[in-house]
Amino acid sequence: MNENHAGRPHPEHVVLELGGGVGALIVYADPELHGSEIEISRLDDDSRRSHKDVLERSLDGRPTYAAVFDLLNQGAYTLWVDDTPRSRGVPVAGGRITELDWRTGS
């Protein structure tokens, strides 16, 4: 029996490698995106994309839905949902975590 990786809560910690020209991006989303894939590409290259699932995690004891992109070279990125660009020009700095909040109730 296969477990649905995205469908279960993820209580484990996220470890991010940061430094030099490498950063990370956390995208907070509404529960409706739970289990969805968010794709990411460099701003100047829409054709080369990778993706992360929106997973349920706990933040301050409450469920939070987020996609965590690690090991990103510093630069500007486009985020895609269902092959449609949702955010363009998202800056990621080396040695830092960028947070992007897509939640409608925040």
PyMOL commands that set and color helices and strands:
alter all, ss='L'
color gray80, all
select helices_A, chain A and resi 31-33
alter helices_A, ss='H'
color red, helices_A
select strands_A, chain A and resi 22-29+37-42+49-53+55-59+62-73+75-81+84-92+97-101
alter strands_A, ss='S'
color yellow, strands_A
deselect
rebuild
show_as cartoon
